[in-house]
Amino acid sequence: MVDAGDRHVAAAGLVLLDYAEDANDRVFIVSSNVKHMAVDDMTALGIEVIQPGRFIDLLTNAAPERVGTALAKSVTSLTKPPYTRQLLLDALRLHGAISTADHFQQTWDSE
Protein backbone atom coordinates (compact mmCIF):
# COMPACT_ATOMS: atom_id res chain seq x y z
CA MET A 1 0.00 0.00 0.00
CA VAL A 2 3.05 2.30 -0.10
CA ASP A 3 2.77 4.98 -2.77
CA ALA A 4 4.65 3.96 -5.93
CA GLY A 5 6.98 6.95 -5.67
CA ASP A 6 8.05 5.94 -2.17
CA ARG A 7 8.49 2.19 -2.56
CA HIS A 8 12.27 2.54 -2.69
CA VAL A 9 12.16 4.03 0.82
CA ALA A 10 9.99 1.21 2.13
CA ALA A 11 12.30 -1.31 0.44
CA ALA A 12 15.30 0.22 2.24
CA GLY A 13 13.48 -0.25 5.53
CA LEU A 14 12.80 -3.88 4.70
CA VAL A 15 16.46 -4.46 3.88
CA LEU A 16 17.45 -2.95 7.22
CA LEU A 17 15.22 -5.47 9.00
CA ASP A 18 17.58 -8.18 7.74
CA TYR A 19 20.44 -6.46 9.59
CA ALA A 20 18.64 -6.32 12.94
CA GLU A 21 20.68 -8.35 15.37
CA ASP A 22 18.06 -8.80 18.06
CA ALA A 23 14.47 -7.98 18.97
CA ASN A 24 15.53 -4.68 20.57
CA ASP A 25 16.83 -3.27 17.29
CA ARG A 26 14.43 -0.78 15.73
CA VAL A 27 14.09 0.27 12.11
CA PHE A 28 12.75 3.73 11.37
CA ILE A 29 11.66 5.48 8.22
CA VAL A 30 11.88 9.18 8.98
CA SER A 31 9.73 11.18 6.61
CA SER A 32 7.50 14.22 6.47
CA ASN A 33 5.51 12.30 3.87
CA VAL A 34 4.04 9.64 6.16
CA LYS A 35 0.69 9.65 4.35
CA HIS A 36 2.31 7.79 1.43
CA MET A 37 4.15 5.27 3.60
CA ALA A 38 1.33 2.85 4.60
CA VAL A 39 2.17 3.36 8.27
CA ASP A 40 0.00 0.52 9.59
CA ASP A 41 1.39 -1.98 7.08
CA MET A 42 4.97 -0.91 7.77
CA THR A 43 4.39 -1.13 11.52
CA ALA A 44 3.05 -4.66 11.11
CA LEU A 45 6.34 -5.54 9.39
CA GLY A 46 8.39 -4.03 12.22
CA ILE A 47 9.25 -0.68 10.65
CA GLU A 48 8.32 2.54 12.42
CA VAL A 49 7.38 5.43 10.14
CA ILE A 50 7.63 8.75 11.95
CA GLN A 51 7.95 12.46 11.33
CA PRO A 52 11.44 14.03 11.64
CA GLY A 53 10.61 16.06 14.74
CA ARG A 54 9.31 13.02 16.58
CA PHE A 55 12.46 11.10 15.66
CA ILE A 56 14.69 13.89 17.01
CA ASP A 57 12.64 13.90 20.22
CA LEU A 58 13.17 10.13 20.56
CA LEU A 59 16.91 10.59 20.09
CA THR A 60 16.96 13.34 22.70
CA ASN A 61 15.09 11.16 25.18
CA ALA A 62 17.54 8.31 24.59
CA ALA A 63 20.79 10.29 24.55
CA PRO A 64 20.43 14.00 25.38
CA GLU A 65 24.17 14.56 25.72
CA ARG A 66 24.89 13.18 22.26
CA VAL A 67 22.10 15.22 20.69
CA GLY A 68 23.38 18.29 22.52
CA THR A 69 26.85 17.71 21.09
CA ALA A 70 25.42 17.39 17.58
CA LEU A 71 23.33 20.54 17.95
CA ALA A 72 26.26 22.52 19.34
CA LYS A 73 28.41 21.38 16.42
CA SER A 74 25.69 22.46 14.01
CA VAL A 75 25.65 25.95 15.49
CA THR A 76 29.44 26.32 15.41
CA SER A 77 29.84 24.77 11.94
CA LEU A 78 27.19 26.82 10.16
CA THR A 79 28.92 30.16 9.69
CA LYS A 80 27.85 31.48 6.28
CA PRO A 81 25.39 32.77 7.19
CA PRO A 82 25.84 32.44 10.95
CA TYR A 83 23.38 30.10 12.63
CA THR A 84 22.48 30.91 16.21
CA ARG A 85 21.19 28.67 18.94
CA GLN A 86 17.87 30.49 18.76
CA LEU A 87 17.58 29.88 15.01
CA LEU A 88 18.27 26.20 15.63
CA LEU A 89 15.66 26.01 18.37
CA ASP A 90 13.14 27.72 16.09
CA ALA A 91 13.91 25.22 13.31
CA LEU A 92 13.48 22.29 15.70
CA ARG A 93 10.10 23.61 16.77
CA LEU A 94 9.07 24.25 13.17
CA HIS A 95 9.77 20.61 12.32
CA GLY A 96 7.98 19.21 15.36
CA ALA A 97 10.88 18.52 17.74
CA ILE A 98 9.14 20.48 20.47
CA SER A 99 10.46 18.60 23.51
CA THR A 100 14.01 18.73 22.12
CA ALA A 101 13.76 22.47 21.56
CA ASP A 102 12.30 22.99 25.02
CA HIS A 103 15.00 20.84 26.62
CA PHE A 104 17.86 22.70 24.98
CA GLN A 105 16.26 26.10 25.49
CA GLN A 106 16.32 25.36 29.22
CA THR A 107 19.80 23.84 29.10
CA TRP A 108 21.31 26.70 27.14
CA ASP A 109 19.50 29.39 29.16
CA SER A 110 21.03 27.97 32.35
CA GLU A 111 24.59 28.14 31.03
N, C-alpha and C positions, 0 to 999 in steps of 0.2 A: 504494500500500500504506500510505499515511499514514492514521492513524486519522481518522475523519470529523470528530471534534471539534477536530482540529489542522490541518485542510487549509488554513485561512486563514493559518497560520504558514508552511506549506510554500509557499503561493502567494506570500507576501511575499518569500520567498527567491528564487523564480523570477523575480519582477519585478526584484529587485536584480541578477540576472544580466544583464539587459538594460542596466544602467547600468555594468557593468564596462568599463573603458576599455582594458585590456590583459590579457594572460594572467597577469600577476602579481597582479591584483586577486583578492581572496578574498571569498567570501560565507559567512557563518556564520549558523547558527541556534543560539542559545544557549538551552538548555533543560535543566531537571532531568528532563524527561519524554521522554528520548530513545527509550524503548521504543515510543512511538507515532509516531515520526517517520520510520520506514523509512530508517534510516541508510544502508544499502547503496545503495538506490535514489537517495537524495538525493546521496550521494557521486558516483555515476555521472553525475549531472546537473551536478556541479561545486559542490555546496553542502555545506559541512562542518557536521555536527550534533554539537555538543559540550556537555558539562556546564559550568555557570558557572565552577566553580573552575579547570578546565582552560583556559578562555578567559582568565581573569585571569592565569594563569601564562604563557600565550602573550604577552599584552600586556606583562607584566613582563619577559619575555625580550627583547622587541622594543624596549621603551622604559622602562627602569626609573626614570629620572628623572621622566618624565611620570606614571607610576603612583604614584610616591612623592609627587608634588605633589598628586595627586587624593586619596590616602589621608590626607595631612596636612590637607587642606582638610576632609575628612570628619570628622576628629577635632575640629578647631577649630569646625566649623559645628554639630555635634550637641551642643547644650548642655542640653537639657531632655528627658530626663535627660542628664547629662554622659556622653560616650563617650570612653573612654581608648584609648590605643594598644593596650594589652593586650587590651581587649575587641574591638577591630578585628582584631587578630591571631588571637584565638580564633574570631571569626566567619569569617575567611578559611579557617582550618583546617577548621572545621565544614563549609564548603561546597566543600572539596576543593582550595583554592588553597594547597597545602602549600608549594611552592617559593617562592611570593610571601611567605607568612607567615614562612618561614625567612629569606628574604633581608632583609625589613624588620626582623625581630627582631634580626638581626646588625647591620644599619645603625643602627637606633635605639639599641641597646645600646652602640655605639661612640661615640655622640655625647656 
